[in-house]
Amino acid sequence: MQKINIFWFRRDLRLEDNTALYYALNQPLSVLPIFIFDRNILDKLEDKDDARVTFIQSVLEGLNEDLKAKHSGLKTFYTSPIEAFEQLVAEYSIEAIYTNRDYEPYAKERDQHIEKFLKSKGVGFYTFKDHVIFEKEEIVSGSGTFYKVFTPYSRAWKAAYQNATPQELPSALNYKNWVKTDQKIHALEEMGFSKSQIEIPAKGLKEELIKKYNELRDYPAQDATSKLGIHLRFGTISIRQLARQASGLNDTFLNELIWRDFYAMILANNPHVKDKAFKPEYDQIPWRQDEEGFEKWCQGKTGYPIVDAGMRQLNATGYMHNRVRMVVASFLTKHLLIDWRWGEAYFAKKLLDFDLASNNGGWQWAAGTGTDAQPYFRVFNPLSQTEKFDPQLKYIKKWVPEYGTSSYPKPMVDHKFGRERAIQTYKDALGRN
C-alpha cells in the first residue's frame, strides 16, 4: 500500500494561504484532505438548524468541488476525532498528519490525545501556526512574560509585524500531490441537522470600508463593519491576507485584528478563563440568579431600546454590532448583576462568529473581571449610548418597531439604581471600600 500524508482541515477552510496544507503539499507524498464533523461538539448544539453547521457544510462542498479539478476530494467523517483516525489508520498507510494549531482547551486536549494515538501507530503529527498572526509566547514584555493589558501588547505586536510581516502562501491548487479519489461530503440530514435560513455575510472586504472604519464603525445603523468574523472563525479567509490589507489603510481596523490575537494569547496562557475570572478575586462577586430577568434580556424585552435592538438583531441574524455588544454585555453584568458566563454562553449559542477566546475576552472586559485597568466602575449608560451612536433611532426602530408605543415594556431596572448597586456590590466583594 502506497504511503500518503493527511491534511486535517479545522479552523482553516480554504485552499489559499493555508500554512499546514502548504507544508503537506511540499512533501513528496500525496496528500488526502479530511474534515471531521466532531460529534463531541455537534451533539451539544441545541439548534438543529444551526447556521454555523450549514455554513461549514456548504464551504466543504465548495472545497470538494475545487479538489475535483485535481481528481481528488475531501474525505469527511461524522464521529469523534479519535474514531476517525482509527478508521484512517486502518484504511491507509499514513506517514504523517498535517494540521494547523487550535488554542482552545478542548482542541488542545483533543490534539494531545490524537498525537499520542498516532505515535503509537508510527504516524507523525505536525502542527503549524495559521489562525493568528502571533501566538501564545511570540509577543512578550521586556521581562519575558505575556502582556495582561492590550495597549502595550498592541504596540509590541505592531513593532513585531513591521519587522517580520508574514508572507502569504501559494494556493494549494498550484500543486499536484493530491491523493486521487472521489469523495462526497456528509449531508446535513445525515447528521441530524437541517439547513438554516440565516444569511451568511459575504467574504470580500472593500477598501473603502476599511478607510472609513474609524469614522463609522460605532454607529449601528451604518453598514460600516466588515462582518468577517465568521470567515475568520472558520478560516475561509486568511488572517495574514486581512492584516496585510488593513496595515497602512486604517489603524483602527488593524487594532481589531490585534484584539483577536490578544484574546487568543490570553486564553492560551490562561486556560482557566474559560469558566473563571481572569482576575481570581472577581470570582467573589455574588451574581444575582435572576432567570426571569435573564430571559427578558435574551428576548430583547428589557425596556432599554438599544439593548433590546441588539438582542433581537442577534436572535434574528446571528450577528450583533460591536458597539451594541458592549452595551448589552454591560447591561447584563452591571445593571442586572447577572453572571457574565450566562451571557457568554448565550452569545456562544447564537453568534455566527462565535470564537471562544474573543467571546470570553469581550464578556470579561464588559464584566470587569478580565484584562482591564479600570474594570468595575465602568457601567455603560444605554440612554447616553443611544444619544451618541443612534441619535435618529434608525437602528432601534429597525429592530424594536413597537418602541414609543404602549406595547413596549417599561425599563426593568432604573439606570441610576442599577449602576450604584453594581459598583457597591463589586466594591464589597473586592474589599475596595
Number of C-alpha atoms within 10 A of each C-alpha: 7 9 12 20 26 25 23 23 24 17 19 26 23 22 22 20 21 28 23 23 26 19 16 25 23 15 12 10 19 19 26 24 23 18 20 19 20 15 15 12 10 19 12 8 14 9 14 18 17 21 23 21 21 20 20 17 18 16 16 22 18 14 17 20 17 16 22 15 10 17 15 22 25 25 19 19 18 17 16 16 20 17 13 18 17 14 12 14 14 9 10 15 14 23 17 21 23 24 26 21 21 21 21 17 16 11 12 14 12 15 19 12 13 18 18 14 16 20 12 10 13 12 18 16 19 16 15 15 15 22 25 21 19 19 19 18 14 13 23 16 14 8 6 10 11 18 20 19 14 17 12 12 20 19 14 15 21 17 13 14 16 10 9 9 14 15 10 15 16 14 14 22 15 11 12 14 21 23 19 15 14 13 16 13 18 18 16 17 10 9 15 11 18 17 18 16 12 17 12 19 15 11 14 11 15 9 13 10 18 24 17 16 19 15 12 17 22 18 21 24 19 14 12 19 20 17 21 19 18 23 24 23 19 23 19 20 24 25 22 20 15 16 20 17 17 21 17 10 16 17 15 18 23 20 20 13 18 22 18 19 24 28 23 26 24 25 22 20 16 13 16 13 20 16 11 18 21 25 14 12 12 18 15 12 17 14 17 13 13 12 11 9 17 20 12 15 25 22 14 24 23 24 17 25 27 27 28 24 26 28 28 22 19 21 18 14 18 23 25 24 20 16 15 23 20 18 20 27 25 27 27 23 24 30 25 23 23 23 21 27 18 16 21 20 13 12 26 16 16 21 20 28 22 21 21 20 22 19 20 30 26 22 24 26 22 28 29 26 23 24 21 17 11 9 16 21 16 15 22 19 15 19 14 11 15 22 11 12 20 19 14 12 17 14 22 24 16 14 19 22 13 14 19 11 8 8 8 16 15 12 12 16 16 11 20 10 10 17 22 15 16 22 17 15 18 24 15 14 16 15 9 8 8
